[in-house]
Amino acid sequence: MENTQENPTSQNPTPADEASQAAAQPQAEAGQAEQGGVDAALAEAQAKVAELQDAFIRAKAETENVRRRAQEDVTKAHKFAIENFAEHLLPVVDSLEAALAHGSDDLAKVNEGVELTLKQLSGALEKGKVLAINPVGEKFDPHRHQAISMVPSEQEANTVVSVLQKGYVIADRVLRPALVTVSQPK
């Protein structure tokens, strides 16, 4: 005869088994709900990362465009910086060309024309912020003057006595120092 014993727990669950199964079922459901929340949070985080990457790429492109435009503006500024100054010089060129075309033998008229043209040129230089340095009677300044010689004088030592060649400044920056003679005590 065969001995078949049935497992009492497989057919008739005990109250303890039923309680553990009942407790396991909500935990499984909670785990599934928690997994769904984690998946949603992950998807949200990935969307935020994609959005930030897009914003970064756009900002980087905009920065590159601004840098390129600024570089083009600087290049144009260097290229055309003299344009305004050149416009002031064109009347001087016109006057010189007219003088050459006139061909007058009258020295007084030629001299008058040269004086007028020099006034035009001086006006154009002033409009371009190029100003002459005329330091006669001023204290010698090695940043603005270049001493050619020293001469005995009644003036205070290191005072500019005469100007041999005018100096020029452009917006307070020395373009060319004045060539001067300076006093020395007797």
C-alpha positions as CSV (number, residue, x, y, z in Angstrom):
1,M,0.0,0.0,0.0
2,E,1.2,3.4,-0.8
3,N,1.6,5.9,1.8
4,T,0.3,9.2,0.6
5,Q,0.2,11.9,3.1
6,E,-1.1,15.1,2.1
7,N,0.5,18.3,3.1
8,P,-2.1,20.0,5.3
9,T,-0.8,23.5,4.4
10,S,-1.2,23.0,0.7
11,Q,-4.8,22.3,0.8
12,N,-6.0,24.0,3.9
13,P,-4.0,27.1,4.7
14,T,-3.5,27.9,8.3
15,P,-4.6,31.3,9.6
16,A,-0.9,32.3,9.9
17,D,-0.3,31.6,6.2
18,E,-3.4,33.6,5.3
19,A,-2.2,36.5,7.4
20,S,1.3,36.5,5.8
21,Q,-0.2,36.4,2.3
22,A,-2.6,39.2,3.2
23,A,0.3,41.3,4.5
24,A,2.4,40.5,1.4
25,Q,-0.2,41.6,-1.1
26,P,-0.4,45.3,0.0
27,Q,3.4,45.4,0.2
28,A,3.6,44.2,-3.4
29,E,1.0,46.7,-4.5
30,A,2.9,49.4,-2.5
31,G,6.2,48.3,-4.2
32,Q,4.5,48.6,-7.6
33,A,3.1,52.0,-6.8
34,E,6.5,53.1,-5.5
35,Q,8.1,51.8,-8.7
36,G,5.6,53.8,-10.7
37,G,6.5,57.0,-8.7
38,V,10.2,56.4,-9.2
39,D,9.6,55.9,-12.9
40,A,7.6,59.2,-13.1
41,A,10.3,61.1,-11.1
42,L,13.0,59.6,-13.4
43,A,11.0,60.7,-16.5
44,E,10.5,64.1,-15.1
45,A,14.2,64.5,-14.3
46,Q,15.2,63.3,-17.8
47,A,12.8,65.9,-19.3
48,K,14.4,68.6,-17.1
49,V,17.9,67.5,-18.1
50,A,16.9,67.7,-21.8
51,E,15.4,71.1,-21.3
52,L,18.5,72.4,-19.5
53,Q,20.7,70.9,-22.3
54,D,18.7,72.7,-24.9
55,A,18.9,76.0,-23.0
56,F,22.6,75.5,-22.6
57,I,23.2,74.9,-26.3
58,R,21.0,78.0,-27.1
59,A,22.9,80.2,-24.7
60,K,26.3,78.9,-26.0
61,A,25.2,79.7,-29.6
62,E,24.0,83.2,-28.6
63,T,27.2,83.9,-26.7
64,E,29.2,82.8,-29.8
65,N,27.0,85.1,-32.0
66,V,27.6,88.0,-29.7
67,R,31.3,87.4,-29.6
68,R,31.4,87.2,-33.4
69,R,29.4,90.4,-33.8
70,A,31.6,92.2,-31.3
71,Q,34.7,91.1,-33.2
72,E,33.2,92.3,-36.5
73,D,32.3,95.7,-34.9
74,V,35.9,96.0,-33.6
75,T,37.3,95.2,-37.0
76,K,35.0,97.8,-38.6
77,A,35.9,100.3,-36.0
78,H,39.6,99.8,-36.8
79,K,39.0,99.9,-40.5
80,F,36.8,103.0,-40.5
81,A,38.1,104.9,-37.4
82,I,39.8,107.5,-39.6
83,E,36.7,108.1,-41.7
84,N,35.5,111.1,-39.7
85,F,39.0,112.6,-39.7
86,A,39.4,112.1,-43.4
87,E,36.1,113.9,-44.1
88,H,37.6,117.0,-42.3
89,L,40.8,116.8,-44.5
90,L,39.0,116.6,-47.8
91,P,38.4,120.4,-48.1
92,V,42.1,120.9,-47.5
93,V,42.9,118.5,-50.4
94,D,40.3,120.4,-52.6
95,S,42.0,123.7,-51.8
96,L,45.5,122.4,-52.6
97,E,44.2,120.9,-55.9
98,A,42.5,124.2,-56.8
99,A,45.7,126.1,-56.1
100,L,47.7,123.9,-58.4
101,A,45.0,124.1,-61.1
102,H,44.9,128.0,-60.9
103,G,48.7,128.4,-61.6
104,S,48.9,132.0,-60.6
105,D,52.2,133.8,-60.9
106,D,51.2,136.4,-58.3
107,L,53.2,135.5,-55.2
108,A,50.9,137.4,-52.9
109,K,47.8,135.4,-54.0
110,V,49.8,132.1,-53.7
111,N,50.9,133.1,-50.2
112,E,47.3,134.0,-49.2
113,G,46.0,130.7,-50.6
114,V,48.6,128.8,-48.6
115,E,47.6,130.7,-45.4
116,L,44.0,129.9,-46.0
117,T,44.8,126.2,-46.7
118,L,46.9,126.1,-43.5
119,K,43.9,127.5,-41.5
120,Q,41.7,124.8,-43.1
121,L,44.2,122.1,-42.1
122,S,44.5,123.4,-38.6
123,G,40.7,123.4,-38.3
124,A,40.5,119.9,-39.6
125,L,43.1,118.8,-37.1
126,E,41.2,120.5,-34.2
127,K,38.0,118.7,-35.3
128,G,39.9,115.5,-35.2
129,K,41.1,116.3,-31.6
130,V,44.7,116.8,-32.8
131,L,46.0,119.8,-31.0
132,A,49.3,121.6,-31.3
133,I,51.7,121.9,-28.3
134,N,53.1,125.4,-27.9
135,P,55.0,125.3,-24.6
136,V,56.9,128.6,-24.7
137,G,57.3,129.8,-21.1
138,E,56.2,126.5,-19.6
139,K,58.2,124.2,-17.4
140,F,60.0,121.5,-19.4
141,D,58.0,118.2,-19.5
142,P,59.9,115.2,-20.9
143,H,56.6,113.5,-21.7
144,R,55.4,116.3,-23.9
145,H,58.7,118.0,-25.0
146,Q,62.0,116.9,-26.5
147,A,64.9,119.2,-25.5
148,I,67.3,119.8,-28.4
149,S,69.6,122.2,-26.5
150,M,69.9,124.3,-23.4
151,V,70.6,128.0,-23.6
152,P,71.6,130.5,-20.9
153,S,68.6,132.6,-20.0
154,E,67.2,134.9,-17.3
155,Q,64.2,132.6,-17.0
156,E,63.9,129.9,-14.4
157,A,65.9,126.8,-15.1
158,N,64.2,124.1,-17.2
159,T,61.8,126.5,-18.8
160,V,61.0,126.2,-22.5
161,V,62.6,129.2,-24.3
162,S,61.7,128.5,-27.9
163,V,59.9,125.9,-30.0
164,L,61.8,124.5,-33.0
165,Q,59.0,122.2,-34.1
166,K,55.5,122.1,-32.8
167,G,54.3,119.0,-31.0
168,Y,50.9,117.5,-31.2
169,V,48.5,115.6,-28.9
170,I,45.5,113.6,-29.8
171,A,43.0,113.4,-26.9
172,D,45.6,114.1,-24.3
173,R,48.0,111.5,-25.7
174,V,51.3,112.8,-27.2
175,L,51.3,112.2,-31.0
176,R,54.7,114.0,-31.4
177,P,56.6,115.8,-28.7
178,A,57.6,119.4,-29.3
179,L,61.2,120.0,-30.2
180,V,62.3,122.8,-27.8
181,T,65.3,124.7,-26.4
182,V,65.4,124.9,-22.6
183,S,66.8,127.5,-20.3
184,Q,69.7,126.9,-18.0
185,P,70.9,129.2,-15.3
186,K,73.8,131.6,-16.1
